[in-house]
Amino acid sequence: MIDFTWKIFSQTGNLETYLLMKEIEREYQETTDINFNELIQTDSPLS
């Protein structure tokens, strides 16, 4: 999804498309951080 929004932004220069891409990146990072933190908090060892 980020690649798509970047491609559209690079072709059009539309600022709203760039802002959408940054919002998607931020949400992806937050989700990744949450998933990583949940993994760290588990009591079971990793295999």
C-alpha positions in Angstrom: 0.0 0.0 0.0 2.8 2.4 0.8 4.4 1.7 -2.6 1.2 2.5 -4.3 0.7 5.8 -2.5 4.4 6.7 -3.2 4.0 6.0 -6.9 0.9 8.2 -7.1 2.6 11.0 -5.1 5.7 10.8 -7.3 3.6 11.0 -10.4 1.3 13.8 -9.3 3.1 15.7 -6.5 -0.2 15.7 -4.6 0.5 16.7 -1.0 -2.6 14.9 0.3 -1.3 11.6 -1.2 2.0 12.1 0.5 0.3 12.8 3.9 -1.8 9.6 3.4 1.4 7.6 2.8 2.9 9.0 6.0 -0.2 8.1 7.9 -0.1 4.6 6.6 3.6 4.3 7.5 2.8 5.6 11.0 0.0 3.2 11.6 2.0 0.3 10.2 4.9 1.2 12.6 2.5 1.4 15.6 1.0 -2.0 14.8 4.4 -3.5 14.4 5.5 -2.0 17.7 2.4 -3.4 19.5 2.9 -6.8 18.0 6.6 -6.8 19.0 5.7 -5.7 22.5 3.1 -8.5 22.8 5.7 -11.0 21.7 8.2 -9.8 24.3 5.6 -10.1 27.1 4.8 -13.7 26.4 6.1 -16.2 28.9 6.7 -19.0 26.5 10.2 -19.3 25.0 10.7 -18.8 21.3 11.5 -21.9 19.3 
